């Protein structure tokens, strides 16, 4: 039977305040890396809900999605190491801009997240070698350039949340 290729769907929050961007520093098999607050789309959730959830988990801040910044693809290859098999993953990333909300001081950052940091666009660009993905800088550049698509470009049918009932947008 033929296996159908499927990219890994992720979401990312592109968060800017006073000209600086909120990034996270996280442990990866390649060492400490910088990323936009980002993660995988879970079963039963919309892209918007996934982005707001991931931003909260990785920054301990509420985040309200307001616009789609872009849809991106990148391929990641990791050679086999020890007992770990080689990986070849294509990521399909939906990046969103919006408003950063309250900081929940009692909330712990997601496993593997070391800290959050605010960086100027120049600092983000200068740190490209430490980025988890080539999409980090591309998302910041597009956001800086004013790229915004209306959320009406996205539609999540009710059948998605019917599999996993709960609050979904």
C-alpha positions as CSV (number, residue, x, y, z in Angstrom):
1,X,0.0,0.0,0.0
2,X,1.3,3.4,-0.9
3,X,1.9,5.8,2.0
4,X,0.6,9.3,1.4
5,X,3.0,12.1,2.2
6,X,1.7,14.5,4.9
7,X,3.5,17.6,6.1
8,X,3.5,18.3,9.8
9,X,1.1,21.2,10.5
10,X,2.4,23.8,13.0
11,X,1.3,27.3,14.1
12,X,3.4,30.2,15.2
13,X,2.7,33.5,17.1
14,X,4.5,36.5,15.7
15,X,4.4,38.8,18.7
16,X,5.7,42.4,18.5
17,X,5.7,45.1,21.1
18,X,7.4,48.5,20.8
19,X,9.4,47.2,17.8
20,X,10.7,44.1,19.6
21,X,9.7,40.5,18.9
22,X,8.9,37.9,21.6
23,X,10.9,34.7,21.0
24,X,11.4,31.6,23.1
25,X,14.7,29.8,23.8
26,X,14.2,26.0,23.9
27,X,16.1,22.8,24.3
28,X,16.3,20.7,21.1
29,X,18.4,17.7,20.0
30,X,20.6,20.3,18.3
31,X,21.1,22.3,21.5
32,X,19.5,25.6,22.6
33,X,17.5,27.2,19.8
34,X,15.4,30.3,19.3
35,X,11.9,30.1,17.9
36,X,8.7,32.0,17.6
37,X,6.2,30.7,20.2
38,X,5.1,27.7,18.1
39,X,3.9,24.2,18.0
40,X,1.7,21.5,16.5
41,X,-1.9,21.6,15.6
42,X,-3.7,19.2,17.9
43,X,-6.7,17.0,16.9
44,X,-10.0,18.9,17.2
45,X,-8.7,22.4,17.3
46,X,-8.7,25.3,14.8
47,X,-5.5,26.9,13.7
48,X,-6.4,30.0,15.6
49,X,-7.0,28.1,18.9
50,X,-3.8,26.1,18.4
51,X,-1.8,29.3,18.0
52,X,-3.3,30.9,21.1
53,X,-2.8,27.7,23.1
54,X,0.9,27.4,22.0
55,X,1.6,31.0,22.8
56,X,0.2,30.5,26.3
57,X,2.1,27.3,26.9
58,X,5.4,28.6,25.7
59,X,5.3,32.2,27.0
60,X,2.8,32.1,30.0
61,X,1.0,35.1,28.2
62,X,-2.4,35.1,26.8
63,X,-2.4,35.8,23.1
64,X,-5.3,36.9,20.9
65,X,-4.9,36.1,17.2
66,X,-5.9,39.0,14.9
67,X,-4.5,38.2,11.5
68,X,-2.7,35.6,9.4
69,X,0.8,36.7,8.7
70,X,1.6,33.9,6.3
71,X,1.7,30.2,5.4
72,X,5.2,28.7,5.1
73,X,6.8,25.4,4.3
74,X,10.3,24.2,5.3
75,X,12.0,20.8,5.3
76,X,14.0,19.6,8.3
77,X,16.4,16.7,8.1
78,X,18.2,15.2,11.1
79,X,20.6,12.4,10.7
80,X,20.3,9.2,12.8
81,X,22.0,9.5,16.2
82,X,22.6,6.6,18.6
83,X,19.2,4.9,19.0
84,X,17.3,7.8,17.3
85,X,16.3,7.2,13.7
86,X,16.9,9.8,11.0
87,X,14.1,12.3,10.5
88,X,12.9,14.0,7.3
89,X,10.0,16.3,8.1
90,X,8.3,19.0,6.0
91,X,6.6,21.6,8.2
92,X,3.6,23.5,7.0
93,X,3.5,26.6,9.3
94,X,0.6,29.0,9.8
95,X,1.9,32.2,11.4
96,X,-0.4,34.6,13.1
97,X,-0.1,38.2,14.5
98,X,-2.2,39.5,17.3
99,X,-2.2,41.1,20.7
100,X,-0.2,39.9,23.7
101,X,-2.4,39.7,26.8
102,X,-1.8,39.2,30.5
103,X,1.2,37.4,31.9
104,X,0.1,34.5,34.1
105,X,2.9,34.6,36.6
106,X,1.9,31.3,38.3
107,X,2.0,29.4,35.0
108,X,5.1,27.4,34.2
109,X,6.6,27.5,30.7
110,X,6.1,24.3,28.6
111,X,8.6,21.5,29.0
112,X,11.9,22.3,27.2
113,X,11.3,26.1,27.1
114,X,14.2,27.8,28.9
115,X,13.0,31.4,28.7
116,X,11.3,34.1,26.7
117,X,13.2,37.1,25.3
118,X,12.3,40.3,23.5
119,X,14.6,40.9,20.5
120,X,14.8,43.7,17.9
121,X,14.5,42.8,14.3
122,X,18.3,43.3,13.9
123,X,18.9,40.9,16.9
124,X,16.6,38.3,15.4
125,X,18.4,38.6,12.0
126,X,21.8,38.4,13.7
127,X,20.8,35.2,15.6
128,X,19.7,33.2,12.5
129,X,22.3,30.5,13.2
130,X,20.6,29.8,16.5
131,X,17.0,29.6,15.0
132,X,15.2,26.3,15.2
133,X,13.8,26.9,11.8
134,X,14.5,29.2,8.8
135,X,10.9,30.3,9.2
136,X,11.6,32.3,12.4
137,X,13.3,35.2,10.6
138,X,10.9,34.9,7.6
139,X,7.9,35.3,9.8
140,X,9.4,38.3,11.6
141,X,10.4,39.9,8.2
142,X,6.9,39.5,6.8
143,X,5.3,40.9,10.0
144,X,7.6,43.9,9.8
145,X,6.6,44.4,6.2
146,X,3.0,44.7,7.3
147,X,1.8,41.4,5.8
148,X,-1.6,40.6,7.3
149,X,-4.3,38.4,5.9
150,X,-7.8,38.4,7.3
151,X,-8.8,35.5,9.5
152,X,-11.8,35.1,7.2
153,X,-9.4,33.4,4.8
154,X,-9.5,30.4,7.2
155,X,-12.4,28.2,7.9
156,X,-12.7,25.3,10.4
157,X,-15.7,23.2,9.8
158,X,-17.7,22.0,12.9
159,X,-16.8,18.4,12.0
160,X,-13.2,19.1,13.3
161,X,-14.3,19.8,16.8
162,X,-17.0,17.1,16.8
163,X,-14.2,14.6,17.1
164,X,-12.9,16.3,20.2
165,X,-15.6,18.3,22.0
166,X,-14.5,21.3,23.9
167,X,-14.1,25.1,23.4
168,X,-12.6,25.6,19.9
169,X,-12.6,28.6,17.6
